[in-house]
Amino acid sequence: MYATQRPLLLGCTTASMVLSLAHGADHYAVTDLGTLGDATAASSINAHGVAAGYAVDLLYRYHGFTSDNGVFSTITTMGPNSQAQAIAITDTDQTIVASYMLGNLSSNAWIYENGMPMMIAEFMPQSVNTSLQIVGSKFVTAPGGYQNEQACLWEMGSLIMLDQLNGGSHSIAKSLNNSGWAVGSATRPAAIVPTATLWVGTTPTDLGTLGGAWSQAHDINNANEVVGISQISNGDTHAFRYTLDGSGGVITRKDLGVLAQQYSSALAINDAGIVVGTSDNRAFVWEDGTMSDLNTLIDAGSPWILNTAKAINESGQIVGVGSLAGDPFRAFLLTPTDVCPPDLTHDGILNLQDVFAYLKLFNSSDPTAEMTNDNTLNLQDLFAYLDLFNAGCPTKPTEKN
């Protein structure tokens, strides 16, 4: 899950509006997030469209990066032989970074804020929520000297180990929501394949499969919807979306299908229930029962081939990995071009007519004027709309007069 700490989104929407207006994007604009000369991959995007991931330089060293409105910033690795990857970014632009030495199982988690690094603990971070809780995994020494990976949670300066599933030997937490529920995968005793797992507190629950032998959970949203990958009864592997009740029990298990052949994996879900991932080496978006190849939702003449969609924010922006003009492993940003909530007159231009339209809604106490998602209509909602109006919409002409 990717943190949502502030009400405003990049250039055109708020969290409260996106649930009703960010559905069903028919077209996306593609942005190259930058490079250090070799591979790049984006792993996270925050509410303001700031992406984070890793970039490989020409000496094959891994660096974390952020990309903000075309500005590519490298996160300096720690130590002359260390590697780094930016794993997640909060809506207050705190970047969660993993650093490690090649050939070494252990990793260190860092928080970068305003260019200043702070190492927090020895573990591999995977995701962060609004409370700056971070989940991941840590290698621990088991009886007999074996190194086992175990899911963990960092909060308020402490690293908490999450229980293994039924006394199993391996687990990893991949994501958590703002309630602190974590999901990932774990192995049962004597099993060699994982099963999708939920942790409420430190207690694990087996979420089950789509009928095959194994499954893995990759993300959970604030509606307690979980996405991931599972083997199905015929041995193929399909993306899934599970819906959980208030206690963490599985209500429904949904097979999201595939684009063409026999493979798909769901990697992220936003609070509107829009799922992204990869199927048969093509990036997909899934919504309301339909899986769409993202390559069909960009310009037909684009030099991009979109392979994997890794993350989606609440305004529907997507980041991932693709190929640009034959150059593989390039990080991309997709921005919906058909959604702009400040344009209340729906004429494709932001001007004073849109402000007058909002004031009319506000003065009539129309619930659609509520912008801050606190169920109260007051001046804060007016200020929030004006902030959106001043930010503009990146894909539409803006006429401020």
N, C-alpha and C positions, 0 to 999 in steps of 0.2 A: 504494500500500500504506500502511496506517496503522499507526504504530509500536506495538509491544508490548514494553514495557520492564519492567513489573512483573507479578507472577503473578496479582494479584487483579483481578477485574472487578466492575463496579457491582452491589453488592447481592446477587449470587447465583451467581457462578461463577468458575472460573479457566480459564486457557488450556488446561490439560491436560484439564479436564473437558468443555470446550465441544465438543471434537471428537466426543465420543460422546453429548452430551446436548442440544446446541443445534440439532439438525436438526428440520426439519418443524414449525415454529411454525404453529399453526392460527389464531391470533388475536393481534392487536397492540393495545395501548393507544396512543392518539395524544396527543402533547403539543405545544402551541404553544410555540415557542422564544422568542417575544417579538418586539418591533418598535420602531422609532424613529419610526413614523408612516407609513412607506411600505413598499416591498418589502423582504423579507428572503429570504435563501437560505442553506441550510446546505451546507457542502462537505466536512466531515470530522467524525469522531467517534472518541474514543479509547477505551481499554479500560474506563474508568470512567464512560462515558456522557457525558463532557463534549463538547459540540458546538461547532464553530466555523464561521464563515461571514461574510457581509456583510449590512449593513442600510443602507437608504437613508432619510435623514431627510426632513423636509418641505421642506427647501431643496435636495433632490436631491443631497446629498453622500453619498458612500459611506464607511462606517465598518466596520472589522472588529468582530466580536463573538465572545464565548464565552457559552455557556449551560450552567450546571451546576446540576442539580437545581432548576430553576425560577429561578435567579439569572441574569439577563441582564446581561452586563458589556460595555460598549463599549470598544473599543481606539481610543485617540485617534489621529487622523490626524496626519501629520507635516507641519507648515507650513499656512498659512492657505488655500491653494488646492489642497492635495493631497487625494487620495482613497486609501482603504485597503480591503483585503479580507483577512480571515483565510483562508488557503488550507489549512492543515493544523494538527493539534495532536498532540503526542506524548503518551505515557502518563505522562510526568512533567510534563504541562501546559505545555510550551513551545509557544507559538503561533507559527507561521510566517506572516508577514504580507507582502503586496505593497503597496507604495505607489507612486503614479504621479500625474502631472499630466494632466488631460484634454487631448487633442490631442498628447500627447508619446508617442513609441513606447517610450522607455526606462522601466524600472521598477526600483525598489529593493526588495531582500529584507531583511526584518528578522526577528529573533527576539525575542519578548516572553516574559519569564520573571519571575514574581512582580511583574508590573506594570512592569518595567523594560525599555525597548526597547534593542536593539543592532542597528544597520544592519550587514549583513555583506557585501553586494556589489550591483552594479548588474546585475540580471537579474530575470526573472519567475519566481518559485518556483511549483512545482506539487505536490510531494510530499516527504515526509521518512520516513526509516527509523529504526531503533533506534540506529544509530551517529551520528545527527544528520547524515547525508548528505542533501543536498537537491538535487533535480533540477528543471529548468525550461528556460528558453530565454533567449537574449540576442540583440538585434539587433546585427549586425556590418556594417561597411562593406565591400562587395565591390568588385572592379575595376569601374570606371565610375561609382562613387559610389552604387550601389544598396544599400539596406538589406535584408539577408537575415536571417531568424531562424535561429538555430542552437542545437541542444540543448546543455545544459551541466550540470555537476555541481559543487556546492560541498561541500567537506569540509575540515575542520581549517584554516579561514581562507583556502583557495585556491579560485578558480573555474577549473574545468577544462572546456575546450570539447570536446564529443564530436564525433567525426568525422562529416562528411556522408556520406550513403549513395552509394557509387560516384561520388563527386565531385559530387553534386547540390548544390542551392542553398538548400534549406530543410529545417529539422527542428525538432521540439519533443519534449522528454522529459516525459511526463505522470506517471510513477510509477516507483517502485523498490522492491525487496524488501530483506530484511535481508542478503542476499548481495551487494548492490550492483548487481544486474542492473536496468537501466532499460529502460522501454518507452515508446513514443510513436509518432510517425510522421515520415516523411521523404519527400522527392521525389527521384526518380532524375534523372539528367541529361536535359534536354529534356522532362521530364514536367511536367504541370500538376496532376496529382492525387497524393495521398499514398499511401504504403503503410505498413502496420503494421511497426514497426521495434523490434528489440532491440539494446541496447548491453551488451556484456560488456567491462568496462573502457571504453575509448574507441572500440572497434570495433563498427560497426553491422552488423546482419544483417536482410535483408528477410524478414519472416515470412509474406508472401503474403496472399492474399485467399480468400474463399469462392467464387470463380469469376468475380467481376466485375472492374472496372478499378481499384478503389481500396479501401483499408482504413485504419483508425486503431486503435491500441491505447491503452486508457485506464488499465489497472491490471494489476498482477502480484502474486501472492501468494507465500508462502514455499515453496509446493509447485511453483513455476515454472509456474503456470497463468496465462494471459494472457487478458484480456477486452477487447472493444472493439466496433467496428462495421465492417461490410464490405458493399460492393455484391455482390449475387449475380448469377448469369448472366442473369436476366431483367431486371436493372436496379433491382430493389427493394433496400432496405438492411436488413440483419439484424444482430442482436447475435451475437457469436461468443465461444467459449471455445477457446483453443488450449492444448495440453499440450506442454511442452518437455522434452527430455532434459537430462542433466547438462552437455552442451556447448552448450545453447541451440538445438539443432535441433528442428524441429516434429515431434512424434509424431502428434498428431491435431488436426484442425480441426473443431470442432463448431458447426453452425448452431443457435442457440438458438430460432429461430422468432420469431413475433410473437403478440400477444394477439388481434388482430382483422384488421388489414388488411395493410399492406405495409412497416411501419417498426418497427424496434426498435434500441436501442443499449444495450450493457452498459457500465456505468460503474464498477463496483467488484466485487471478489471477496474474501471472507475466506479464512482458511486451511482452513476446512472445505469450501471449494468452493462456497459459496452466493453467487450472483450477483444483483446488483440493477441496475436501470436504468430505462429508459422505453420504452414501446411505444405508438404511437398516442395520445400524450399521457396515458398512464396509467402510474403507477409499477408496476414488477413486481419479483418475487423469483423466481429460477430455482433449482431444486434437483432433482438426480436425474432430469433429463430433463423436468421439468415447469415451465412458466412460469405463474405465478399473478399475477393482478391484485391488488395490495395493497389496492385499494379493497373487495375482497370479503372481506378478512381483518380489517377493523375493524368496529365496531358499525354495524349497518344504518342507524341513525338519525343517524349522525355528520354534522356540518355540513362535514366535510372532503371535498375531492376531491384525491387524491394524484396529482400529475402526473409527478414525477421523483424517483426514489430515487438519491441521489448517493454514499452511503457506507454501509458495514456494518462493525461491529466483531466481535470473536470471540465475543461472547455473543449475536449476532444482532440487536442494536439497529441501527436504520436511520435515517438522516437524509436529508432532501431538501426539495423545494419543492412546494407545492400551493396550493389555494384554500380559504380558511376562510370559510364562510357568504357566498360570493360575492366575498370580498376576495382578489384574486389575489396570487401571489408571496409566500406566507407559508412560513417555515421550519418543518418538523415533525420530531419525534422519534417513532419507533415502537419500543415495547418489547414483546417477546414476553411474553404473560401466562400461558403454559403451561409454563414452564421455571423450576425453582428447585432447583438441586442440593443446597443444604444441607438441604432437606426430605427426608431419607433415608427417612422412614417414609411419605412420599407421602400424607399426610393433610391437606395444605393449611395446616398450622400448624407453626411452628417452636417447639419446646420441648425440654426435656431428653431426651425420648425420641429425638430426632434425634442429640443428642450421644452418648447411649449406643449408638445404632446405629453411629455412626462409630467409637467406641472399640472396639466388637466387631470391625469390619473391620480396624482398625489393629492390635489385639492378635493377630489371626489372620494378620497379614501379607498380607491380601487386597490384590492390586494396585490395586483400585479406590480404596483409601485413599491412594494416591500423588497428592498435590495440587500439587506444585511442578514437575512435568514434568522432573525430573532423574533419573528411573529409580532413585531411592533412597528407601526408606521410613524416615523418621526424625522427630525431634520437629518439624522445620520443617514437615512435612506436617500434623501435629496443630495447630500454631499457625495454619497457613494455613486449615484448616477452621474453627477458632474465629473467625478474622477474618471469614470468610464468614457464619458463624452470627450474629455480632454485628452485621454490616451489615444482615441481614434480606433480605427479598424485597419489592420495592416493590408487587407486585400481589397479595400474599397476606397474610392476617392473621398476626401474630406474637405468640406467647404465650411469653414468657421467664420460666419458673418452674421 
